[in-house]
Amino acid sequence: MSREAERTAVITADAAETALAPPAARTRAGLVRLAARLTLAAVLAYAALVKVGDLTEAGRTVALYRIVPDDQAQLIGGVLPFVELAIALLLAAGLATRVAAVGTAVLLVVYVAAIASVWARGMSIDCGCFGGGGTLSDGAERGYAIDIARDLVLLGAAALLIRHPRTPYALDSWVLDPKEREA
């Protein structure tokens, strides 16, 4: 078989495999990716919406971590809910899914590092991940391990979407070349 014939055979086999593959909406993997995308969107939207009502409190919560100066903490606390909300909206719509998943992963890595830092320094604060936040009273135990584990699970979902950003019911499908819509 000539090299050209081999290449044609491979292309034909790939096309046949693609044609026989079920649409992303009907595959288990597609549904898992959809669940990951919508879960991340819901978590980020909730986290943003509970903080956006009191940006000063959000800034005070960031300051409790004692990682950045207070003026920077206020800025971060004022901007962070809007970043979370923007990423949540992209994920919910399935638009720029890979970019939104990378943004989510960056946020989650920062959150894990900040919580681990507080834990390692023996501080006792509520993470403020979903609003509130603040110093815990003496004797009150904070479940830093649970917060970190939760964020690592969410990071896994973000990693899945970074690797496989195509999901059912996503605007990405409308924007992409028709040949890539079901990839």
Summary of the structure (lengths in Angstrom):
residues: 183
radius of gyration: 21.3
end to end distance: 30.2
largest distance: 78.0
contacts: 550
relative contact order: 0.15
helix: 72%
strand: 2%
